[in-house]
Amino acid sequence: TMTMFKTLGTLLTCTIEIIYFKVSYSSKAKASLGLLAVGSAVYAGTDVGFSPIGYFFATLQISSWVLQTFIEKVATVDSEQTKAGVAVIRNLLSLPVVCALITVSGEVGAMSELLKRQEIWGQVALSSLFGCGLGLGTSALYKYFAPTTVVVCNNVGKCISIILGCILFKDTLSALQVVGLGTSLAGSFFYGQEEKKRLEDSKRSTTGSHSK
């Protein structure tokens, strides 16, 4: 549920792009994002363990994530670093934060437990590998696409994660959750089609101006 709730940050990202960066989106693209948000809200509304404090911190996380999206977009576009270089720098910068959180939460002792349990080393290594792949993929997206498009891609990934989770762990979704998930995916698809048209029109206009 929290995974879908976080996709509401897509609207915040688009709003910042329109107001601050003066990016123009078609009415269909805006409607698609609205459809995505409605689907996410419907899915999140099925949360039986609703906690105002939990959603408050989730809102703070969404705000931080959106801010990070724009910072990373600017840093990636203007940087001469490769995609791998950007991913490595980002991971290195996160290490002090991780160490501080481990200390504050009192989980220092868990590190020694991690070293003892060799059976989970493979899982940690696999998680790290996929994390690096995610960093490389995200850096590549920031090079060529707007922040809103990147966030929508993340939304699709979250929806797929929910579907895979249901298949692997034999979880079942309620009818309302299925409707919310389907609506969110439909909004993402329609936005992708509109963004594809916008990029093609931009490419044609650029090609036409160069030919003149």
Secondary structure in CASP SS format (residue, H / E / C, confidence):
PFRMAT SS
TARGET T0000
AUTHOR 0000-0000-0000
METHOD secondary structure of the structure
MODEL  1
T C 1.00
M H 1.00
T H 1.00
M H 1.00
F H 1.00
K H 1.00
T H 1.00
L H 1.00
G H 1.00
T H 1.00
L H 1.00
L H 1.00
T H 1.00
C H 1.00
T H 1.00
I H 1.00
E H 1.00
I H 1.00
I H 1.00
Y C 1.00
F C 1.00
K C 1.00
V C 1.00
S C 1.00
Y C 1.00
S C 1.00
S H 1.00
K H 1.00
A H 1.00
K H 1.00
A H 1.00
S H 1.00
L H 1.00
G H 1.00
L H 1.00
L H 1.00
A H 1.00
V H 1.00
G H 1.00
S H 1.00
A H 1.00
V H 1.00
Y H 1.00
A H 1.00
G C 1.00
T C 1.00
D C 1.00
V C 1.00
G C 1.00
F C 1.00
S C 1.00
P H 1.00
I H 1.00
G H 1.00
Y H 1.00
F H 1.00
F H 1.00
A H 1.00
T H 1.00
L H 1.00
Q H 1.00
I H 1.00
S H 1.00
S H 1.00
W H 1.00
V H 1.00
L H 1.00
Q H 1.00
T H 1.00
F H 1.00
I H 1.00
E H 1.00
K H 1.00
V H 1.00
A H 1.00
T H 1.00
V H 1.00
D H 1.00
S C 1.00
E C 1.00
Q C 1.00
T C 1.00
K H 1.00
A H 1.00
G H 1.00
V H 1.00
A H 1.00
V H 1.00
I H 1.00
R H 1.00
N H 1.00
L H 1.00
L H 1.00
S H 1.00
L H 1.00
P H 1.00
V H 1.00
V H 1.00
C H 1.00
A H 1.00
L H 1.00
I H 1.00
T H 1.00
V H 1.00
S C 1.00
G C 1.00
E C 1.00
V H 1.00
G H 1.00
A H 1.00
M H 1.00
S H 1.00
E H 1.00
L H 1.00
L H 1.00
K H 1.00
R C 1.00
Q H 1.00
E H 1.00
I H 1.00
W H 1.00
G H 1.00
Q H 1.00
V H 1.00
A H 1.00
L H 1.00
S H 1.00
S H 1.00
L H 1.00
F H 1.00
G H 1.00
C H 1.00
G H 1.00
L H 1.00
G H 1.00
L H 1.00
G H 1.00
T H 1.00
S H 1.00
A H 1.00
L H 1.00
Y H 1.00
K H 1.00
Y H 1.00
F C 1.00
A C 1.00
P H 1.00
T H 1.00
T H 1.00
V H 1.00
V H 1.00
V H 1.00
C H 1.00
N H 1.00
N H 1.00
V H 1.00
G H 1.00
K H 1.00
C H 1.00
I H 1.00
S H 1.00
I H 1.00
I H 1.00
L H 1.00
G H 1.00
C H 1.00
I H 1.00
L H 1.00
F C 1.00
K C 1.00
D C 1.00
T C 1.00
L C 1.00
S C 1.00
A H 1.00
L H 1.00
Q H 1.00
V H 1.00
V H 1.00
G H 1.00
L H 1.00
G H 1.00
T H 1.00
S H 1.00
L H 1.00
A H 1.00
G H 1.00
S H 1.00
F H 1.00
F H 1.00
Y H 1.00
G H 1.00
Q H 1.00
E H 1.00
E H 1.00
K H 1.00
K H 1.00
R H 1.00
L H 1.00
E H 1.00
D H 1.00
S H 1.00
K H 1.00
R H 1.00
S H 1.00
T H 1.00
T H 1.00
G H 1.00
S H 1.00
H H 1.00
S H 1.00
K C 1.00
END
